[in-house]
Amino acid sequence: MLLLERNSVAGRKLLISGAGQCNFTHAGPIEDFFDCYADKIKFLKKALTTFTNKDTMKFFESTGVAYQVFPNNKVFPKSMKSIDVLDALLLKCQKANVEFKYNEKVQNISVYDNVFTVETESGKRYFSDQVVIATGGKSYQHMGSDGLGYILAEKLGHTIVKPRPALTDIRTVEKQYRVLSGLSAKDAEITIWHEQKKIKSYVGDLLFTHKGLSGPVIINSSRWMYPKDVVTVNFLYPQTHEDVKAYFAAHLAHRGKEEVITFLKQYKLPRNLYQVLCETIEIDEHLPCAQVNKKQREQLVQMLTKCPFHINELGGFHIAMVTTGGVKLKEVNPTTMESRKQKGLYFVGEVLDVDGDTGGYNIQAAFSTAYLCAKHIIEKENTV
Ligand SMILES: Cc1cc2nc3c(=O)[nH]c(=O)nc-3n(C[C@H](O)[C@H](O)[C@H](O)COP(=O)(O)OP(=O)(O)OC[C@H]3O[C@@H](n4cnc5c(N)ncnc54)[C@H](O)[C@@H]3O)c2cc1C
């Protein structure tokens, strides 16, 4: 088996994953994974249940890489060094007689009579009746994955679902929140609106940044977002808009001389957030509660439970951790990863139109799809 790698070393992206610590999978039952790949789970189920998160952990243990499970179920090597994960994989490849050729950028793949010709930038040509495209997505292009894999797949007859950055932050129109940069709101509920149509709601921790919003709840749902969409935030989740509206109607006016800011502090959100929310709707935070009129009361409820943020843009491919989009899943057999268009052609990992949440789900998907593919090729070769 021959592996062509355009870089001078293997696994550059793996090395930077999890901030150099490599969160290589997630603990817990494999069924918990099913909610973490958006609408792509139907395709991935076979792969994830054939080579599970437990198999990944067992695999690394068997290679001498002890692991640790964090309270949030993220799994890392005990050493917290991604190099240990990469070294274990390379050692396994060495034992399996995989030949590596570095600085070999594949530029073209053609097929004639079920034999592939793989041409590299250096002018070399390789021939095989089985080719696996594992070129990754389009994010962090300086790590090697620059989207060329999509072009190779397209030339071989595949459809590419338009690649877009995912697992990224958003840059928003509202400038007044920038002073909150670095502050977070725990367990906020966000709702994504596209042309006034509700798309999805998510709950999780939200982070204000100097350009907009980030934090797990934004990053994990960014695959659904587009510029010009609106994200509304319910800072008081699990209370609904109606709950808070009823509570304010019953209590606010009866707080007499108490200032609005004091009344709001019961919600334990960052103090500066109340300040900015009040400024946005032009309510003096020192206004006595008894003087808040009905319109102002409703505006306050609105800001606390349906606070709007208009998306200017999403963080680009240079900062997005994964790519959503890629080789169309309908054109790939989910039990073998073989192309339905071309016999002997396979796709594994992020080059496929799959993307997972943060937490080890993307590396696990790459391992699980690669396992199914390898298993199929080995079985095929053994039957010849
Ligand atoms: C900053 C960052 C942190 C991340 N952290 C995590 C994490 O902690 N946990 C997690 O699960 N996921 C994480 N991810 C996502 C995860 O790293 C990827 O989903 C995963 O590496 C995809 O694996 P892959 O093998 O499909 O592609 P890649 O890892 O991108 O590997 C593709 C390889 O193909 C090579 N290549 C590309 N084109 C060619 C060509 N034409 N010719 C020859 N070689 C080529 C590239 O050089 C590269 O080595 C992170 C991503 C980033 C950017």
The ligand as a Gaussian input file, in Angstrom:
#p B3LYP/6-31G(d) Opt

LIG

0 1
 C       -7.362000      23.873000      14.679000
 C       -8.122000      22.579000      14.559000
 C       -8.374000      21.835000      15.688000
 C       -9.100000      20.642000      15.584000
 N       -9.304000      19.910000      16.718000
 C      -10.006000      18.760000      16.637000
 C      -10.170000      17.941000      17.781000
 O       -9.611000      18.190000      18.847000
 N      -10.939000      16.823000      17.654000
 C      -11.529000      16.463000      16.460000
 O      -12.226000      15.450000      16.419000
 N      -11.336000      17.198000      15.360000
 C      -10.577000      18.316000      15.414000
 N      -10.369000      19.053000      14.275000
 C      -10.876000      18.536000      12.985000
 C       -9.987000      17.362000      12.521000
 O       -8.641000      17.702000      12.666000
 C      -10.293000      16.984000      11.079000
 O      -11.660000      16.779000      10.914000
 C       -9.539000      15.719000      10.702000
 O       -8.135000      15.932000      10.762000
 C       -9.919000      15.264000       9.291000
 O       -9.094000      14.182000       8.953000
 P       -8.799000      13.833000       7.441000
 O       -7.797000      12.721000       7.477000
 O      -10.040000      13.662000       6.691000
 O       -8.103000      15.153000       6.819000
 P       -6.734000      15.879000       7.216000
 O       -6.395000      15.639000       8.643000
 O       -6.895000      17.294000       6.765000
 O       -5.630000      15.137000       6.341000
 C       -5.614000      15.247000       4.935000
 C       -4.188000      14.991000       4.467000
 O       -4.178000      14.931000       3.052000
 C       -3.076000      15.683000       2.558000
 N       -3.432000      16.166000       1.225000
 C       -4.424000      17.027000       0.888000
 N       -4.466000      17.202000      -0.444000
 C       -3.490000      16.426000      -0.950000
 C       -3.030000      16.174000      -2.276000
 N       -3.604000      16.762000      -3.335000
 N       -1.983000      15.330000      -2.446000
 C       -1.391000      14.703000      -1.388000
 N       -1.787000      14.927000      -0.117000
 C       -2.823000      15.767000       0.093000
 C       -2.918000      16.827000       3.564000
 O       -1.630000      17.374000       3.500000
 C       -3.236000      16.120000       4.863000
 O       -2.086000      15.572000       5.459000
 C       -9.608000      20.217000      14.335000
 C       -9.322000      20.965000      13.191000
 C       -8.586000      22.132000      13.289000
 C       -8.270000      22.903000      12.048000

